[in-house]
């Protein structure tokens, strides 16, 4: 791990976007003000943007309070988190002992260290809770898990120093994002099958009505000239939610991130959805005209130019 660039995600996360970072960066707005990530998870895209010095101001948020506390602890108390992790032995007995502890009875650094340790030593790197919100993943039996990644934790702390970190539902981004900001949504994916449901890291799951609410938030942000990118599974449900003329839908290939059978971790198609054209030439021309380059048809100032560019792309794809 030491040869990988830092800062990088300090947690493994279902649906983490490290492997899709190139595709997402290729589709990022050329210029934006603040960056918002309401389903921060592992923060792979944030750390990539930070490493490439693309971020001036960022707001990271999630409804998972334990996850947000881990970010806060590393930002504000990284030395204490590292000290605690150095005292944690790697053993099955200790894993179940610390898993049984009430995280809310621990201090902020202790809670973060517990989460990092279990995340790196639990089976398949899963973070999953039961209906009572209790972590319930069994021991993973790794040979030498790297739960004490001192160099990266220090770099992550530095990257987070000027970042606003909030525990809040995704809808609240409507109150924070300003015109010209960029919001990236990486929600729990719509399952591609009845057995492919990985939304249980939220105790109440993430249902179809939540996906519909998310779509309405994307529309609300678009009306306020906020750039929006969203990733999700390539399913009929997702395509229908973002159909019509409001959004551009691109297909990308991704590795199947979690499967108990390693032989089945092949590539699948995912969707990257934006309310702006991802073609750099179109973005640059509209920026030269000092025009926002949103796809959203209700207020697009250069609708004819965008529709021409979109039709040309459709012709190339066919």
GUMARMI-308669 format. One record per residue: chain; x, y, z of N, C-alpha, C in turn. Coordinates in steps of 0.2 Angstrom, whole numbers, plus 5000, padded with zeros to 4 digits. Atoms other than C-alpha are relative to their C-alpha. Layout:
N
 unit n_c1 n_c2 n_c3 ca_c1 ca_c2 ca_c3 c_c1 c_c2 c_c3
    A    X    Y    Z     X     Y     Z    X    Y    Z
...
! end
This chain:
318
 unit n_c1 n_c2 n_c3 ca_c1 ca_c2 ca_c3 c_c1 c_c2 c_c3
    A 5004 4994 5000  5000  5000  5000 5004 5006 5000
    A 4995 4994 4999  5015  5012  5003 5001 5003 4994
    A 4999 4996 5007  5017  5015  4984 4995 5003 4997
    A 5006 4997 5003  5000  5021  4981 5000 5008 5002
    A 5000 4993 4998  4997  5040  4981 4996 5002 5006
    A 5003 4998 4994  4992  5049  4997 4998 5007 4999
    A 5005 5004 4996  4980  5055  5003 4995 4996 4996
    A 5004 5005 5003  4969  5040  4998 4994 4998 5005
    A 5005 5002 4995  4953  5033  5006 5003 4996 5006
    A 4998 5003 4994  4956  5027  5024 4996 4994 5002
    A 5005 5006 4999  4941  5015  5023 4999 4997 4994
    A 5003 5003 5006  4935  5002  5011 4993 5001 5001
    A 5007 4998 5000  4917  5005  5006 4997 4997 4995
    A 5004 5003 5005  4904  4996  4997 4998 5005 4994
    A 5001 4995 5005  4903  5005  4980 5005 5005 5000
    A 4995 4995 5000  4919  5015  4983 5002 5001 4993
    A 4999 4998 5007  4924  5025  4968 5008 5000 4998
    A 4993 4999 5002  4943  5023  4967 5001 4997 4993
    A 4999 5003 5007  4942  5011  4952 4996 5004 4994
    A 5004 4996 5005  4930  5023  4943 5003 5008 5000
    A 4998 4993 4999  4940  5039  4948 5002 5003 4993
    A 4998 4997 5007  4947  5041  4930 4994 5002 4996
    A 5006 4998 5004  4930  5040  4922 4996 5006 5003
    A 5003 4995 4997  4923  5052  4934 5004 5007 4999
    A 4996 4994 5002  4937  5064  4932 4999 5003 4993
    A 5001 4998 5007  4935  5064  4913 4993 5004 4999
    A 5007 4997 5001  4917  5069  4916 4999 5006 5005
    A 5001 4994 4995  4920  5083  4929 4999 5006 4996
    A 5001 4993 5003  4915  5101  4926 5007 5003 4999
    A 4994 4996 5001  4930  5111  4919 5002 5004 5006
    A 5000 4995 4994  4927  5124  4932 4994 5000 5005
    A 5006 5000 4995  4917  5124  4948 5003 5004 5006
    A 4998 4997 4993  4917  5133  4965 5001 4995 5005
    A 4999 5005 4994  4914  5122  4980 4998 4993 4997
    A 5002 5007 5001  4913  5103  4979 4996 4997 5006
    A 5004 5003 4995  4900  5094  4988 4999 4992 4999
    A 5001 5007 5001  4899  5075  4991 4995 4998 5006
    A 5004 5001 4995  4883  5071  5001 4999 4992 5002
    A 4999 5007 4998  4886  5052  5001 5007 4998 5000
    A 4993 5000 5001  4904  5053  5005 5003 4993 5000
    A 4997 5006 5000  4908  5035  5009 5007 5000 5001
    A 4993 5000 5000  4926  5032  5006 5004 5006 4998
    A 4998 4994 5002  4928  5049  4998 5005 4999 4995
    A 4995 5001 5006  4938  5042  4983 5001 5006 4996
    A 4999 4994 5005  4934  5056  4971 5002 5006 5004
    A 4997 4994 4997  4937  5069  4984 5007 5000 5001
    A 4993 5000 4999  4954  5063  4988 5004 5000 4993
    A 4997 4999 5007  4958  5062  4969 5000 5007 4998
    A 5001 4992 5001  4952  5080  4967 5005 5003 5004
    A 4995 4997 4996  4963  5085  4981 5007 4999 4998
    A 4994 5002 5002  4978  5076  4975 5002 5004 4993
    A 4999 4996 5006  4976  5085  4958 4999 5007 5001
    A 5001 4993 4998  4973  5102  4967 4994 5003 4996
    A 5006 4997 5004  4956  5104  4959 4995 5003 5005
    A 5005 4998 4995  4947  5109  4975 5003 5006 5004
    A 4998 4994 4996  4947  5126  4983 4996 4999 5007
    A 5005 5001 4994  4932  5122  4995 4996 4994 5000
    A 5004 5006 5001  4923  5106  4999 4996 4999 5007
    A 5004 5002 4994  4909  5100  5010 4998 4992 4999
    A 5001 5007 5000  4908  5081  5014 4994 4999 5005
    A 5006 5002 4995  4892  5074  5022 4998 4993 4998
    A 5003 5006 5000  4883  5058  5025 4995 4999 5006
    A 5005 5002 4994  4869  5051  5036 5003 4996 5005
    A 4997 5005 4995  4880  5038  5044 5005 5004 5005
    A 4997 4996 4995  4885  5047  5060 5007 4997 5002
    A 4994 5003 4998  4899  5034  5064 5005 5002 4995
    A 4995 4999 5005  4907  5037  5047 5002 5007 5000
    A 4999 4993 4999  4906  5056  5049 5005 5001 5006
    A 4995 4999 4994  4914  5055  5066 5007 4998 4999
    A 4994 5002 5002  4928  5045  5059 5004 5006 4996
    A 4997 4995 5003  4932  5059  5047 5001 5006 5004
    A 4999 4995 4995  4930  5072  5061 5006 4999 5004
    A 4994 5002 4995  4942  5062  5072 5007 5001 4996
    A 4994 4999 5004  4955  5061  5058 5002 5007 4999
    A 4998 4993 5001  4954  5079  5054 5003 5003 5006
    A 4998 4996 4994  4955  5085  5072 5004 4997 5005
    A 4997 5004 4995  4963  5071  5082 5004 4994 4997
    A 4997 5005 5004  4973  5061  5070 5006 4997 5004
    A 4995 5003 4996  4988  5058  5082 4997 4995 5005
    A 5003 5004 4995  4976  5051  5095 4997 4994 4997
    A 5002 5005 5004  4968  5040  5082 5006 4995 4999
    A 4994 5004 5002  4985  5033  5077 5002 4997 5006
    A 4998 5003 4994  4990  5030  5095 4996 4994 5002
    A 5004 5005 4998  4975  5020  5099 5001 4994 4995
    A 4999 5005 5005  4977  5010  5083 5006 4996 5001
    A 4994 5004 4998  4995  5005  5088 4999 4995 5006
    A 5001 5005 4994  4988  4997  5104 4995 4994 4998
    A 5005 5005 5002  4975  4986  5094 5004 4994 4997
    A 4997 5006 5003  4981  4968  5092 4996 4997 4994
    A 5004 5004 5005  4976  4958  5077 4998 4993 5002
    A 5002 5006 4998  4966  4944  5083 4993 4999 5000
    A 5007 5001 5001  4949  4936  5081 4997 5002 5007
    A 5003 4998 4993  4946  4938  5100 4999 5007 5001
    A 5000 4993 4999  4950  4956  5100 4995 5003 4995
    A 5005 4997 5004  4939  4959  5085 4993 5000 5002
    A 5006 5001 4997  4924  4952  5093 4999 5004 5006
    A 5000 4996 4994  4928  4961  5109 4998 5007 4998
    A 5001 4993 5001  4929  4978  5101 4993 5001 4996
    A 5006 5000 5004  4914  4974  5089 4994 5001 5005
    A 5006 5000 4995  4903  4972  5105 5000 5006 5004
    A 5001 4993 4996  4907  4989  5112 4995 5005 4997
    A 5005 4994 5002  4894  5003  5111 5005 5006 4997
    A 4996 4995 5003  4903  5015  5099 4999 5007 5003
    A 5002 4993 4997  4893  5030  5107 5002 5001 5007
    A 4997 4999 4993  4901  5026  5124 5007 5001 5000
    A 4993 4999 5001  4918  5029  5117 5002 5007 4998
    A 4999 4993 5002  4927  5045  5114 5001 5000 4992
    A 5000 4999 5008  4928  5052  5096 5006 4997 4997
    A 4994 5003 5003  4946  5046  5093 4999 4992 5001
    A 5001 5007 4999  4942  5029  5100 4995 4997 4995
    A 5005 5003 5004  4926  5027  5090 5003 5000 4993
    A 4997 5000 5007  4936  5032  5074 5005 4994 4999
    A 4995 5006 5000  4950  5019  5078 4996 4993 5000
    A 5004 5006 5001  4937  5006  5081 4997 4998 4993
    A 5003 5001 5006  4928  5009  5065 5006 4998 4994
    A 4994 5001 5005  4945  5009  5055 5002 4992 5001
    A 4998 5006 4998  4950  4993  5064 4996 4994 4997
    A 5005 5005 5002  4934  4983  5060 5000 5001 4993
    A 5001 4999 5008  4933  4990  5042 5006 4996 4997
    A 4994 5003 5004  4951  4983  5038 5000 4993 5002
    A 4999 5007 4997  4949  4967  5048 4993 4996 4999
    A 5007 5004 5001  4930  4962  5044 5000 4996 4994
    A 5001 5005 5005  4925  4949  5032 4999 5005 4993
    A 5001 4997 5006  4927  4956  5014 5000 5008 5000
    A 4999 4993 5000  4930  4974  5020 4993 5003 5000
    A 5007 4998 5000  4911  4976  5023 4999 5005 5006
    A 5003 4997 4995  4903  4989  5033 4992 4999 5000
    A 5007 5002 5001  4885  4983  5037 4998 5000 5008
    A 5003 5000 4993  4873  4986  5052 4994 4996 4999
    A 5006 5003 5000  4858  4977  5057 4994 5005 5001
    A 5005 4996 4999  4841  4984  5060 5000 5005 5006
    A 4999 4996 4994  4846  4991  5077 5006 5004 4999
    A 4994 4995 5001  4861  5000  5069 5007 4997 5003
    A 4994 5003 4997  4874  4987  5076 5004 4997 4995
    A 4996 5003 5005  4889  4982  5066 5000 4993 5001
    A 5001 5007 4999  4887  4964  5062 5004 4995 4995
    A 4996 5004 5005  4900  4958  5050 5005 4996 5004
    A 4995 5004 4997  4911  4943  5055 5007 5001 4999
    A 4992 4999 5001  4930  4942  5057 5002 4998 4993
    A 4998 5001 5007  4939  4942  5040 5006 4995 4999
    A 4995 5004 5000  4954  4932  5044 5005 5001 4994
    A 4994 4998 5004  4967  4942  5034 5006 4998 5003
    A 4994 5001 4997  4985  4938  5035 5003 5006 5004
    A 4997 4994 4997  4991  4956  5039 4997 5006 4997
    A 5004 4994 5002  4978  4969  5037 5003 5006 5002
    A 4997 4993 4999  4984  4987  5036 4995 5005 5003
    A 5005 4995 4996  4973  4995  5049 5004 5006 5003
    A 4996 4995 4997  4987  5006  5055 5004 5003 4994
    A 4996 4997 5006  4992  5016  5039 5002 5007 5002
    A 4998 4994 4997  5001  5030  5048 5001 5006 4995
    A 4999 4995 5005  5007  5040  5033 4994 5002 4996
    A 5006 4998 5003  4990  5040  5024 4996 5004 5005
    A 5004 4996 4995  4981  5045  5040 5002 5007 5001
    A 4997 4993 4999  4992  5060  5042 4998 5004 4994
    A 5001 4996 5006  4990  5065  5024 4992 5001 4999
    A 5007 4999 5000  4971  5063  5025 4998 5005 5005
    A 5001 4994 4995  4971  5074  5041 5001 5006 4997
    A 4998 4994 5003  4980  5087  5031 4995 5002 4995
    A 5004 4998 5006  4968  5086  5016 4993 5002 5003
    A 5006 4998 4997  4953  5088  5028 5000 5006 5004
    A 4999 4995 4996  4959  5103  5037 4995 5006 4999
    A 5005 4994 5001  4948  5116  5028 4994 4997 4997
    A 5006 5003 5002  4934  5104  5024 4995 5000 5005
    A 5006 5000 4996  4917  5106  5031 4997 4993 5000
    A 5002 5007 5000  4911  5089  5037 4994 5000 5004
    A 5006 4999 4997  4893  5087  5041 4996 4993 5000
    A 5005 5006 5000  4881  5072  5047 4993 5003 4998
    A 5007 4997 5002  4865  5076  5037 4998 4996 4994
    A 5003 5003 5006  4853  5069  5024 5002 5003 4994
    A 4998 4997 5006  4857  5071  5006 4996 5006 4998
    A 5004 4995 5003  4843  5083  5003 5002 5007 5003
    A 4998 4993 4997  4851  5097  5014 5006 5003 4996
    A 4995 4996 5005  4864  5100  5000 4996 5005 4996
    A 5004 4995 5003  4850  5110  4993 5001 5007 5003
    A 4999 4994 4996  4853  5123  5007 5007 5002 4999
    A 4993 4998 5000  4872  5123  5004 5003 5002 4994
    A 4997 4999 5007  4876  5122  4986 4998 5007 4997
    A 5001 4993 5003  4877  5139  4977 5001 4999 4992
    A 4999 5001 5007  4877  5142  4958 5007 5000 4999
    A 4993 5001 5002  4893  5136  4950 5003 4995 5004
    A 4997 5006 4996  4896  5123  4964 4999 4994 4996
    A 5001 5006 5003  4898  5105  4959 4998 4995 5006
    A 5003 5005 4996  4888  5091  4968 5001 4993 4997
    A 5000 5007 5002  4893  5072  4966 4996 4996 5005
    A 5004 5004 4996  4881  5060  4972 5002 4992 4998
    A 4998 5007 5001  4886  5042  4975 4996 4996 5005
    A 5005 5003 4995  4870  5034  4983 5001 4993 5000
    A 5001 5007 5000  4867  5016  4988 4997 4998 4993
    A 5003 5002 5007  4864  5008  4970 4994 4997 5001
    A 5006 5004 5001  4848  5002  4964 5002 4993 4999
    A 4997 5006 5001  4851  4983  4965 4998 4997 4993
    A 5001 5003 5007  4853  4974  4948 4997 4994 5000
    A 5004 5006 4999  4845  4959  4955 4997 5000 5007
    A 5003 5000 4993  4835  4954  4971 5005 4998 5005
    A 4995 5002 4996  4851  4946  4978 5006 5005 5001
    A 4995 4995 5001  4862  4961  4974 4999 5006 5004
    A 5002 4994 4996  4857  4973  4988 5005 5001 5005
    A 4995 4999 4995  4871  4981  4997 4998 5007 5004
    A 5002 4994 4997  4861  4995  5005 5000 5000 5008
    A 5002 5001 4992  4861  4988  5023 5006 5004 5004
    A 4996 4996 4995  4875  5000  5029 4996 5006 5002
    A 5005 4996 4996  4860  5011  5032 4995 4995 5003
    A 5004 5004 4996  4850  5003  5045 4993 4999 4997
    A 5006 5000 5004  4834  5007  5035 5000 4999 4993
    A 4999 5002 5007  4841  5003  5018 4999 5007 4996
    A 5001 4994 5005  4839  5015  5003 4995 4998 4995
    A 5006 5003 5004  4822  5012  4994 4999 5004 4994
    A 5001 4996 5006  4815  5017  4978 4997 5007 5001
    A 5003 4993 4999  4806  5032  4985 5006 5004 5002
    A 4994 4996 4999  4823  5038  4991 5004 5001 4994
    A 4997 4999 5006  4830  5036  4974 4996 5006 4996
    A 5004 4994 5003  4815  5047  4968 5001 5006 5003
    A 4998 4993 4997  4819  5060  4981 5006 5003 4998
    A 4993 4998 5003  4837  5060  4975 4999 5003 4994
    A 5001 4998 5006  4831  5063  4958 4997 5007 5000
    A 5003 4993 5000  4820  5078  4963 5006 5005 5003
    A 4995 4996 4997  4835  5085  4973 5005 5002 4994
    A 4995 4998 5006  4846  5084  4957 4996 5005 4995
    A 5004 4995 5004  4832  5094  4948 5000 5007 5003
    A 5000 4993 4997  4831  5107  4961 5007 5003 5000
    A 4994 4997 5001  4850  5109  4960 5001 5003 4993
    A 5000 4997 5007  4849  5111  4942 4997 5006 4999
    A 5004 4993 5001  4836  5125  4943 5004 5005 5003
    A 4996 4995 4997  4849  5134  4954 5007 5000 4997
    A 4994 5000 5004  4863  5132  4941 5006 4997 5004
    A 4995 5004 4996  4873  5119  4952 5001 4994 4995
    A 4998 5006 5004  4883  5106  4942 4999 4994 5004
    A 5002 5007 4997  4877  5088  4946 5003 4995 4997
    A 4998 5007 5002  4885  5071  4944 4998 4995 5004
    A 5002 5006 4996  4878  5055  4950 5002 4994 4997
    A 4999 5007 5003  4883  5037  4948 4995 4995 5003
    A 5005 5005 4998  4871  5022  4949 5001 4994 4996
    A 5000 5006 5004  4868  5005  4943 4997 5001 4993
    A 5003 5000 5006  4864  5002  4925 4993 4996 5000
    A 5006 5004 5000  4846  4997  4927 4994 5004 4997
    A 5006 4997 5003  4829  5001  4919 4997 5006 5005
    A 5002 4995 4996  4824  5010  4935 5004 5007 5000
    A 4996 4994 5000  4839  5022  4935 4999 5004 4994
    A 5001 4997 5006  4837  5025  4917 4994 5004 4999
    A 5006 4997 5001  4819  5029  4918 4999 5006 5005
    A 5000 4994 4996  4822  5041  4933 5003 5006 4997
    A 4996 4994 5003  4834  5052  4923 4999 5000 4993
    A 5002 5000 5007  4826  5050  4906 4998 5007 4998
    A 5003 4993 5003  4819  5064  4895 5006 5004 4999
    A 4994 4996 5002  4830  5079  4892 5003 5004 5006
    A 4997 4997 4995  4835  5084  4909 5007 4998 5002
    A 4993 5002 4998  4851  5074  4911 5003 4996 4994
    A 4996 5004 5005  4865  5066  4900 5002 4994 5004
    A 4999 5007 4997  4867  5047  4904 5006 4997 4996
    A 4995 5004 5003  4884  5039  4900 5001 4993 5004
    A 4998 5007 4998  4889  5021  4902 5008 4999 5002
    A 4993 5001 4998  4905  5016  4911 5001 4993 5002
    A 4999 5007 4997  4913  4999  4915 5003 5000 5007
    A 4997 5000 4993  4917  4995  4933 5000 4993 5002
    A 4999 5007 4997  4923  4980  4942 4995 4999 5006
    A 5005 5002 4995  4910  4971  4953 5004 5000 5007
    A 4996 4998 4994  4916  4978  4970 5000 4995 5006
    A 5001 5005 4994  4909  4965  4982 4996 4994 4998
    A 5003 5006 5001  4906  4947  4979 5004 4995 5003
    A 4996 5005 4996  4910  4932  4990 5004 4995 4995
    A 4997 5004 5005  4915  4923  4974 5005 5004 4996
    A 4995 4996 5004  4931  4931  4967 4999 4999 4993
    A 5001 5001 5008  4928  4923  4950 4994 5004 4997
    A 5006 4996 5002  4912  4933  4949 5001 5007 5000
    A 4999 4993 5000  4920  4950  4951 5003 5002 4993
    A 4998 4997 5006  4920  4954  4933 4997 5007 4999
    A 5002 4994 5002  4916  4970  4924 4992 5001 4999
    A 5007 4999 5001  4898  4977  4924 5000 5008 4998
    A 5001 4993 5003  4891  4993  4916 4996 5004 5006
    A 5003 4996 4995  4887  5007  4928 4998 5007 4996
    A 5002 4994 5003  4879  5024  4924 5003 5006 5003
    A 4998 4993 4998  4886  5042  4926 4996 5005 4997
    A 5005 4995 5002  4873  5055  4925 5002 5007 5002
    A 4998 4993 4999  4876  5073  4923 4994 5005 4998
    A 5004 4995 5002  4866  5089  4921 5003 5005 4996
    A 4996 4996 5004  4879  5096  4910 5004 4996 4995
    A 4997 5005 5005  4888  5090  4894 5007 4999 5002
    A 4993 5002 4997  4904  5080  4898 5005 5002 4994
    A 4995 4998 5005  4912  5085  4881 5003 5006 5001
    A 4996 4995 4998  4926  5096  4885 4999 5006 4995
    A 5001 4995 5005  4924  5106  4868 4994 5004 5001
    A 5006 4997 4999  4906  5110  4872 5001 5005 5006
    A 5000 4997 4994  4910  5115  4890 5005 5007 4999
    A 4995 4994 5001  4925  5127  4884 4996 5005 4996
    A 5003 4995 5004  4914  5135  4871 4995 5004 5004
    A 5005 4996 4996  4900  5139  4883 5003 5004 5005
    A 4997 4996 4995  4912  5145  4896 5003 5007 4997
    A 4997 4994 5004  4920  5157  4883 4994 5005 4999
    A 5006 4995 5001  4902  5164  4880 4997 5002 5007
    A 5002 4998 4994  4901  5166  4899 4993 4997 5002
    A 5006 5003 4999  4886  5154  4899 5000 4994 5004
    A 5000 5007 4996  4882  5140  4912 4999 4994 4995
    A 5001 5005 5005  4883  5124  4903 4996 4994 5003
    A 5004 5005 4997  4869  5114  4911 4996 4997 4994
    A 5004 5003 5005  4859  5102  4901 4992 5002 5002
    A 5007 4999 4998  4843  5106  4911 4996 5005 4996
    A 5003 4996 5005  4831  5113  4898 4996 5006 5002
    A 5004 4994 4998  4821  5125  4908 5003 5007 5000
    A 4997 4994 5000  4834  5138  4908 5006 5001 4996
    A 4994 5000 5003  4848  5133  4897 5001 5006 4995
    A 4999 4994 5005  4855  5149  4888 5002 4999 4993
    A 4998 5002 5007  4862  5140  4873 4997 4993 4998
    A 5003 5006 5001  4850  5126  4871 5001 4997 4993
    A 4999 5002 5007  4852  5125  4852 5007 4997 4999
    A 4993 5002 5000  4871  5123  4854 5001 4993 5003
    A 5000 5007 4996  4869  5109  4867 4997 4995 4996
    A 5004 5005 5004  4856  5100  4857 5004 4998 4994
    A 4996 5002 5006  4867  5100  4842 5006 4996 5002
    A 4995 5004 4997  4882  5094  4852 4998 4993 5002
    A 5003 5007 4997  4871  5080  4860 4998 4996 4994
    A 5002 5004 5006  4864  5075  4843 5006 4997 4996
    A 4994 5003 5003  4882  5073  4836 5003 4995 5004
    A 4997 5006 4996  4887  5062  4851 4995 4994 4998
    A 5005 5005 5001  4871  5052  4848 5002 4996 4993
    A 4999 5002 5007  4876  5050  4829 5007 4995 5001
    A 4994 5004 5000  4894  5044  4834 4999 4994 5004
    A 5001 5006 4996  4887  5031  4847 4996 4995 4996
    A 5003 5004 5004  4876  5024  4834 5003 4998 4993
! end
